[in-house]
Structures are given as C-alpha cells and as structure tokens.
Amino acid sequence: MKPTMTNPIIELHDTAFRYEADEAPAVMGVTLAVHPGEWIAITGHSGSGKSTIAQLLSGYLPRAGGGIRDGGLLVGGLDPAEAGIAEVVQRIGILFQDPDAQLVQGRVEDEVAFGPENLRFDVPAIEQRVTEALAAVDLAERRYDSVHALSGGQRQRTAIAAVLALAPPVLVFDEPVASLDVKSRRRFLALLRQLHREGRTIVTVSGRLDELAQAAPRLIVMGGGKVMMDGPTEELLGQKRARLIELGVLPAPILAAPATESLAQISAAAAEERLHGSPPKPLLQIQDLSFAYGNNEPRVLEDVNLTLNAGEWRLLCGENGSGKTTLSRLLMGLLSPPRGTIWWQGQDAAKLTLFELAGDIGYVFQQPEHQFVAATVREELLYGPRFQMRLKSGEVLPKEIAERAEELLQSIGLANRGEDSPYLLSGGEKRLLSAAAAMMMPRKLYILDEPTAGTDYGGVRALAALCRRAVAGGASVIIITHEPECFAGEQLSIWTMERGRLQL
C-alpha cells in the first residue's frame, strides 16, 4: 500500500540522545518523517544508533532506560516519553533485540494475551487476537506450551505474536529475524508484506541489508549516530552500492579466507601422525543420544551420533526447535546427559561435573548479556583469567594476559570502549565481546550459539577471525547458526539437525 500524504505518523526533529551526561551521543541531529502506511528499513553497523532510535520511538528511552533526549519526537501526535503507557502501546508496538526481555508470562497464549488483557479488551476480542497472532507466526500448535520450553527462534516468534496482538498502527521490529531459520524468515517477510498492504506503518531495524531491509520501499542508513543515507531502497542499491559496502551494511566481495600457516601445519601434522602412529582419540564422541526434558515429554533428540576431533570447526544448522541448543547444552553439562552417550576425551560426560567441563569448554549463549559479570568491557575480558588464576582483588594479572585483552579489544573493534559498561554496547558488539571473553583463556572446545545474530558484516569478519585463530591453535569450534552463508570460504564442515536427528 502506498503511504498517504497526510501528516507524518512518526516525526523526529533534530533528535539526539546520550546514555550518560558525560558520554558522546548515541544519536545526534536526526530529522526524519514517516507517513502512515510507509514501510521503512533502518540499517547500520553495530553502534550506529539504529536500535537507540527504535527504543526512543517506543518511549523505553528515556522513560525506563534512562539517558538524556534532546530535540522533538512524536508518534501518532504524542511524545512517547511523556504520554501514558496505554496511549503509547495503542499507537506503536515494538519488538526489541532480546525477545526474552519482553516475555513475562509462563505460557505462549498467556504471553500473547497479556497486552490486550491489560488494555481491557473483552474476552472474545482477546481470543481472536491471540488465535490470529499465533497463526501468523506459525505457533498455533505451541499455544499451551511453556515459553521456557521453546527454542530461541520460537521465543522470538512468540514475542512477535505478542506485538501483533495489540494491533497498533505502527510496528517496529528490531532484528526480528536474528534467531529465525530460513523458513520462518520467509514467512515473516510475507507477513510484513501483508501488514503493509493492510496499511500498517512498519519500521524494521537490522545491522545488514538483509531480505527484510531490501524488501522495504524506503531505506535509512545510520552511521555514527547520524542519518547517512535516506531514499528509495532500489535506487540506493542500484546507484550507491559502493557507499553501502563502505558503511558496512552490504558485504564486500567475497575473498577466500586466509589460509593460515598454522592451519596447514596442523593438517600436515595430523596426516603424519596417521601414517606413523595410532589415530588420535576423538575430543568428543556421541553415541546413540536421545533426550527428553521430562519422563512424559516428547524426545527433543533422537539417536544422535557424531565425532569431533581436535582442531575441527563445525557449523550446527537446522530449523527452530530442531534440537541444536539442547544438544549444545548437553555437551556443556548445562543439561545432564544419559550415561554412556556423550564421551569427552574418552570419559563419560555424565560422570563429569559442570566445573570440570567448563575448564575445557567455552560456551557463549544466544543472549550474551545473560553471561556478563563485570562493570566494564575490559574487566569482562579479564574476569575469566582472574577467576582461573584465583587472583584476589587488587592483584595484578600477568603482563601477557593484559596484552592479550588489549589485542582482542582491538580485533573486535572495541579498543575505545574498554571502560564502558558491556550493557551499553550494541547487540552485535555484545556478541563479539562475549565470544572474545570465552576465548581469552585457551580451551579445547568453544561452542557459540547464534553469534552472528544482529551482527554487521564487520562483526562477522571479526568473529570468523577469532574462530580461525582458535582452530589454528588446536582448539575445536562449534557454531550454532541459521546463517551458514556468513562463513562462506572458511575451512569447516556443516552438521544439520532435523527434528532432533543429526544429518552429517
């Protein structure tokens, strides 16, 4: 549907925002107007200010999240920072980057009904909205399930349904497909097109020019807290492609991943060992693993078998709910495996403690902020070494550890953010920090769950470099991902989960 040329439904005039009074602004001098029925995509590299804009539109900033906003901002004629909550949610619905932060109920249907119930809709209207919203995100069959039993992608779809159930005229989706599989991404794109035809105003936010951004008729590109480009998407893609690559929202031409000398040496050494000695023992071996969360629950995993050797890099792919995260948590000891099914360095993992496994395995969760323990970015990197060395407060770390932390900060683009709180980083920056923190101390296996979700192309390259370095040092890496294309050209293999079964 073409936007009507009436008064704008979203207006920003010289809008600026800073999280702390003495910090540089995250958003500065942004002026733009969005008319009813428009679909716009806001994209930009990590830390460009795009998610801050989304949170300003919802009123979360500065109302709940703090900070200082200057300039004008109106949604449906109201300032979301000052209007009543009920008035705001009837004008704009938003999905934040972390869907878990929006999930407040126990069951899926209760979560979706929460908004309409608080707005005091009658029971038939609530029932209709819940049914339609769950059908729109393909979760009708999970209506009575516990939210905590869902996969990350299914929880994201639940949060989307909760926004849809409010039926606001303006919908803002911040990285809505970050944890979704290919099938779910296509379904969500079709849903956006339908909502657009119905006349809804849609704003999608992403770190890359993904399929959602390219489908939106209008594109806004952020950089350094400012609007760098604003125009018809097709026109910008056709005429400004080089600039879009420069701003980090389109990938640079794919080059073969650097074939490091150490990787070649490791492969040669392994071949030599096979010729002149007994083959190395597997680092990890899984035999006939089946798993259910309860005695009366369906199996999440069914007869899984695999072998992982030292120095191997694997991607673990599959649809939402296929068992990927469950498998990874069994490997880490976060879930208790059945005896005799998982063997870690020749030992039955069921007999090993989480503490014993954590000494050898680094695990990065889907939502990195769930792992943060330190007040600053630099201290987050140094927390693991301090804990492992049992250093008391005030004791100085070895020089080589401090130097490695600074090197890692440089490699992930956070050299100037060392004294900032990790919680003030963008979603992509948080994921890079979490991965770097896991790799601060040498381990035999690193497991990263959706580390590229919401990450820009620069962040993807930095993450891949971290993984290459770990593998070159003899470690193994398992990355759970819906985006195997992010690792094109890397020396790795892919495992695929299908309904709890592993396809090698």
C-alpha positions in Angstrom: 0.0 0.0 0.0 1.3 3.4 -0.9 1.6 5.8 2.1 -1.0 8.6 2.3 0.4 12.0 2.1 -1.2 13.2 5.4 0.6 14.4 8.5 3.5 12.2 9.5 2.8 9.4 11.9 6.4 9.4 13.1 8.4 12.7 13.4 11.9 13.2 14.6 13.3 16.7 14.6 17.0 17.3 15.4 16.7 14.4 17.8 19.7 13.5 20.0 20.2 11.0 22.8 23.1 10.1 25.1 23.0 7.3 27.7 25.1 9.3 30.2 25.6 13.1 30.5 29.3 12.9 30.1 29.2 10.5 27.1 29.2 11.1 23.4 25.7 11.0 22.0 24.5 7.6 20.6 22.1 9.6 18.3 22.7 13.1 17.1 20.8 15.5 14.9 18.3 13.0 13.4 15.5 14.6 11.5 13.0 12.4 9.5 9.3 11.9 8.9 7.4 8.7 8.3 3.9 8.9 6.8 1.0 6.5 7.6 1.3 3.3 5.6 5.0 3.6 4.9 7.4 0.7 5.3 11.0 1.8 6.1 14.1 -0.1 6.9 16.7 1.4 9.2 20.1 -0.3 8.9 23.6 0.5 10.0 26.7 -1.1 11.5 26.9 -2.1 15.2 26.7 1.0 17.4 25.4 3.3 14.6 22.3 4.3 16.7 19.6 2.4 14.9 18.4 0.4 18.0 18.5 3.5 20.1 16.1 5.1 17.6 13.7 2.2 18.0 13.8 2.5 21.8 13.2 6.2 21.6 10.2 5.6 19.4 8.7 3.2 21.9 9.4 5.5 24.8 11.6 3.0 26.6 14.3 5.6 26.3 14.5 7.7 28.3 11.4 6.8 30.3 12.6 3.5 31.7 16.1 3.1 30.3 17.4 6.5 31.4 19.6 8.8 29.5 19.0 12.3 28.0 17.0 13.1 24.9 17.0 16.4 23.1 15.0 17.6 20.1 11.5 16.6 19.1 10.0 13.2 18.7 6.3 12.3 18.1 4.5 9.1 17.3 0.8 9.5 16.3 1.0 13.1 17.6 2.2 12.1 21.1 5.6 12.2 22.6 6.2 8.5 23.7 8.4 9.6 26.6 5.7 11.7 28.2 2.3 10.2 27.1 0.6 7.5 29.2 1.7 3.9 28.6 -1.7 2.8 27.4 -1.8 5.6 24.9 1.7 4.7 23.6 1.0 1.0 23.1 -2.1 1.7 21.2 -0.1 3.7 18.7 3.2 1.7 18.4 4.3 -1.8 19.1 7.9 -2.8 19.2 9.9 -6.0 19.2 13.3 -5.5 20.9 16.5 -7.3 20.0 16.3 -9.6 23.1 12.8 -11.2 22.9 13.3 -12.7 26.4 13.3 -9.2 27.9 9.6 -8.9 26.7 8.4 -12.3 27.7 6.7 -12.0 31.1 4.2 -14.9 31.3 4.5 -18.7 31.6 2.6 -20.0 28.6 2.6 -19.0 25.0 -1.0 -18.0 24.8 -0.8 -16.0 28.1 2.2 -14.1 26.7 0.3 -13.1 23.5 -2.9 -12.2 25.5 -1.0 -10.1 28.0 -1.2 -6.8 26.1 -4.9 -7.0 25.1 -5.9 -8.1 28.6 -4.1 -5.0 30.1 -6.0 -2.8 27.6 -9.2 -4.4 28.9 -10.4 -5.9 25.6 -13.4 -8.2 26.0 -12.8 -12.0 26.1 -13.9 -12.7 22.5 -11.7 -10.0 21.1 -8.7 -11.3 23.1 -9.3 -14.8 21.9 -9.5 -13.7 18.3 -6.3 -11.6 18.5 -4.4 -14.4 20.2 -5.5 -17.0 17.7 -4.7 -14.8 14.7 -1.3 -13.7 16.0 -0.2 -17.2 16.8 -1.3 -18.4 13.3 0.6 -15.5 11.7 3.9 -16.7 13.3 3.2 -20.4 12.9 2.9 -21.2 16.6 -0.7 -22.3 16.9 0.4 -25.8 17.8 2.6 -24.5 20.7 -0.2 -22.3 22.2 -0.4 -24.1 25.5 3.4 -24.8 25.9 5.7 -23.1 28.4 7.6 -20.2 26.9 10.8 -21.6 28.5 10.4 -24.9 26.6 10.7 -23.1 23.3 13.8 -22.7 21.2 15.3 -19.2 20.8 13.7 -18.7 17.5 10.3 -19.9 18.8 10.5 -17.4 21.7 11.3 -14.7 19.2 8.2 -15.6 17.2 6.2 -15.6 20.5 7.4 -12.0 21.1 6.4 -11.0 17.6 2.9 -12.5 18.1 2.6 -10.5 21.3 3.2 -7.3 19.4 0.8 -8.2 16.6 -2.0 -9.0 19.1 -2.1 -5.3 20.2 -2.8 -4.4 16.5 -1.1 -0.9 16.7 -1.0 1.2 13.6 2.8 1.4 13.9 5.0 -1.7 14.2 8.8 -1.5 14.9 10.8 -4.7 14.6 14.4 -4.6 15.9 16.4 -7.5 14.3 13.2 -9.6 14.1 14.7 -12.5 12.1 18.0 -12.7 14.0 17.2 -16.1 15.5 14.8 -17.4 12.9 15.5 -20.2 10.4 15.1 -19.7 6.7 11.5 -21.0 6.6 10.5 -18.7 9.4 12.3 -15.7 7.9 10.4 -16.2 4.6 7.1 -16.5 6.5 7.8 -13.3 8.5 8.7 -11.4 5.3 5.3 -12.5 3.8 3.6 -11.3 7.0 5.3 -7.9 6.7 4.1 -7.5 3.1 0.6 -8.4 4.2 0.6 -5.9 7.0 2.0 -3.3 4.6 -0.9 -3.9 2.2 -3.3 -3.5 5.1 -2.0 0.0 5.7 0.2 -0.5 8.8 3.3 1.6 9.2 6.3 -0.6 9.5 9.8 0.0 10.7 12.4 -2.8 10.5 15.8 -2.4 12.1 18.8 -4.5 11.1 22.6 -4.5 11.1 22.8 -5.6 7.5 20.8 -5.1 4.3 19.0 -8.4 4.8 16.0 -9.6 2.9 13.7 -7.6 5.1 15.6 -4.3 4.5 15.8 -4.9 0.8 12.0 -5.5 0.7 11.2 -2.2 2.3 10.4 0.6 -0.2 12.4 3.2 1.8 15.9 2.7 3.3 17.6 4.8 6.0 21.2 4.0 6.7 22.7 5.1 10.1 26.4 5.8 10.8 27.9 7.3 13.9 24.5 8.2 15.3 23.5 10.2 12.2 21.4 9.5 9.1 24.0 8.9 6.4 21.5 7.9 3.6 17.8 8.1 3.1 15.9 7.2 -0.1 14.2 4.6 -2.2 15.7 1.2 -1.5 16.0 0.1 -5.1 17.6 3.4 -6.1 20.2 3.3 -3.3 21.0 -0.4 -4.0 21.4 0.4 -7.7 23.4 3.7 -7.5 25.1 3.7 -4.1 26.2 0.1 -3.7 29.9 1.1 -3.1 28.8 3.5 -0.3 26.6 0.9 1.3 29.6 -1.5 1.3 31.7 1.3 2.9 29.0 1.8 5.6 29.1 -1.9 6.4 25.6 -2.9 5.5 26.4 -4.8 2.4 29.2 -7.4 2.2 32.4 -6.7 0.5 33.2 -9.0 -2.4 33.9 -12.5 -1.0 37.6 -13.4 -0.9 38.9 -16.7 0.1 39.5 -16.9 3.9 43.2 -16.6 4.7 44.8 -20.0 4.7 46.9 -19.5 7.8 50.3 -21.3 8.0 49.4 -22.8 11.4 46.2 -24.4 10.0 48.2 -26.1 7.2 50.8 -27.2 9.8 48.1 -28.8 11.9 46.7 -30.7 9.0 50.1 -31.9 7.9 50.9 -33.0 11.5 47.6 -34.9 11.7 48.3 -36.7 8.4 51.8 -37.5 9.5 50.5 -39.0 12.8 48.0 -41.2 11.0 50.8 -42.6 8.8 53.3 -43.3 11.6 51.2 -43.8 14.6 47.8 -44.7 16.1 45.0 -42.3 15.1 44.2 -39.6 17.7 41.4 -40.2 20.1 38.3 -38.1 19.4 37.9 -35.0 21.5 34.2 -35.6 21.6 32.1 -38.6 20.8 28.3 -39.0 20.9 26.7 -42.5 20.7 23.0 -43.1 20.4 22.0 -40.0 22.3 18.3 -39.5 22.8 16.9 -36.8 25.2 13.6 -35.5 26.6 13.1 -32.8 29.2 10.7 -35.0 31.2 9.5 -38.5 31.6 6.3 -37.8 29.8 7.7 -35.3 27.3 8.4 -36.0 23.7 12.1 -36.6 22.7 13.9 -33.5 21.6 16.9 -35.5 20.4 16.7 -38.9 18.7 19.7 -41.3 18.2 22.3 -38.7 17.7 25.8 -39.9 16.8 28.9 -37.8 16.0 32.6 -37.5 16.4 34.6 -34.3 16.8 38.4 -34.2 16.7 40.8 -31.5 17.9 41.2 -28.6 15.6 37.9 -29.1 13.7 35.4 -26.3 13.0 31.8 -27.2 12.6 28.6 -25.3 12.0 25.4 -26.8 13.6 22.4 -25.7 11.5 18.7 -26.6 11.4 15.2 -25.1 11.8 14.0 -23.5 15.0 13.2 -26.3 17.5 15.2 -28.9 15.8 17.3 -29.6 18.9 20.5 -27.6 18.2 20.7 -25.6 21.5 19.6 -28.7 23.5 22.4 -30.7 22.1 25.0 -27.9 22.8 23.8 -27.6 26.4 24.2 -31.4 26.9 27.7 -31.1 25.6 28.5 -28.3 28.0 26.9 -30.1 31.0 24.2 -27.4 31.4 21.8 -30.4 30.9 22.5 -33.8 32.3 23.1 -36.4 29.5 22.1 -40.0 29.8 25.1 -42.2 30.9 27.2 -43.7 28.2 26.0 -41.3 25.4 28.5 -38.4 25.5 32.2 -39.1 25.8 34.5 -36.1 26.4 38.2 -37.0 25.9 37.3 -40.7 26.5 35.4 -40.0 29.7 31.7 -40.4 30.2 30.4 -36.8 30.4 27.6 -37.8 32.6 30.2 -38.5 35.3 31.9 -35.2 34.9 30.8 -32.0 36.8 29.9 -28.8 35.1 33.0 -27.2 36.7 35.2 -29.9 35.1 33.7 -29.4 31.7 33.9 -25.6 31.9 37.6 -25.9 32.3 37.9 -27.3 28.8 34.8 -25.9 27.1 33.9 -22.3 26.5 30.2 -21.6 25.9 28.6 -18.4 24.5 24.8 -18.1 25.0 22.3 -16.7 22.4 21.8 -13.6 24.6 25.3 -12.5 25.6 24.2 -10.1 28.4 23.0 -13.2 30.3 26.7 -14.0 30.8 28.1 -10.6 31.7 29.5 -10.3 35.2 31.8 -7.2 35.1 31.2 -3.5 35.2 33.4 -2.7 32.1 34.2 -4.2 28.8 37.8 -4.6 29.7 37.1 -6.3 33.0 34.6 -8.6 31.2 37.5 -9.9 29.2 39.8 -10.2 32.2 37.2 -11.9 34.5 37.9 -15.4 33.2 41.7 -15.2 33.7 41.2 -13.7 37.2 38.9 -16.4 38.2 41.0 -19.2 36.7 44.2 -17.9 38.4 42.3 -17.3 41.7 43.6 -13.7 41.9 42.4 -11.7 44.8 41.1 -8.1 44.4 43.9 -5.8 43.6 46.3 -8.5 42.5 47.9 -7.7 39.1 47.4 -10.0 36.1 50.4 -11.2 34.2 51.5 -8.8 31.5 50.8 -11.2 28.7 47.2 -11.6 29.8 46.6 -7.9 29.9 48.2 -7.5 26.5 46.0 -10.3 25.0 42.9 -8.5 26.3 44.0 -5.3 24.6 44.7 -7.2 21.4 41.3 -8.8 21.5 39.6 -5.4 22.1 41.4 -4.1 19.0 40.4 -7.1 16.9 36.7 -6.8 17.7 36.6 -3.1 17.2 36.1 -2.1 20.9 39.5 -0.6 21.7 37.9 2.7 22.6 35.1 1.1 24.7 37.2 -0.6 27.3 35.9 1.4 30.2 32.2 1.4 29.1 29.6 -0.9 30.6 29.1 -4.1 28.5 25.3 -3.4 28.7 25.8 -0.1 26.7 27.1 -1.9 23.7 25.0 -2.7 20.7 23.6 -6.2 20.2 26.4 -7.1 17.7 29.1 -5.7 19.9 27.8 -7.6 22.9 28.1 -10.9 20.9 31.6 -10.1 19.9 32.6 -9.3 23.4 31.1 -12.5 24.7 32.9 -14.6 22.1 36.2 -12.8 22.8 35.8 -13.3 26.6 35.3 -17.0 26.1 38.5 -17.2 24.1 40.6 -15.2 26.5 41.9 -18.4 28.1 42.8 -21.4 26.0 40.2 -24.2 25.9 39.8 -27.3 23.9 36.3 -26.6 22.6 34.3 -23.4 22.0 30.6 -23.5 21.5 28.9 -20.3 20.2 25.1 -20.2 20.0 23.9 -17.8 17.2 26.9 -15.5 17.5 26.2 -13.6 14.2 22.6 -12.7 15.1 22.2 -8.9 14.7 25.9 -8.5 13.9 27.0 -6.4 11.0 29.4 -7.6 8.3 32.4 -6.2 10.1 31.4 -8.1 13.2 31.0 -11.3 11.2 34.6 -10.9 9.8 35.9 -10.3 13.3 34.2 -13.3 14.7 35.4 -15.5 11.9 39.0 -14.3 12.6 38.6 -15.2 16.3 37.5 -18.7 15.3 40.3 -19.2 12.8 42.8 -18.2 15.4 41.3 -20.7 17.9 41.3 -23.5 15.4 44.9 -22.7 14.3 45.9 -23.1 18.0 44.4 -26.6 18.1 41.0 -25.9 19.6 37.7 -27.1 18.1 34.8 -24.7 17.4 31.1 -25.5 17.1 28.9 -22.6 15.9 25.1 -22.9 16.1 23.7 -20.7 13.3 20.9 -20.1 10.9 23.4 -18.1 8.7 26.0 -20.5 7.3 26.5 -18.1 4.5 28.3 -15.8 6.9 31.1 -18.3 7.0 31.5 -18.9 3.2 35.1 -19.7 2.3 36.1 -20.9 5.7 37.7 -24.3 6.3 34.8 -26.0 8.1 32.1 -28.6 7.8 28.3 -28.4 8.5 26.1 -30.6 10.7 22.4 -30.3 10.2 19.7 -31.1 12.8 16.2 -32.2 11.5 13.5 -32.8 14.1 16.0 -34.0 16.7 18.1 -36.1 14.4 21.6 -35.2 13.2 22.3 -35.3 9.5 26.1 -35.5 8.9 
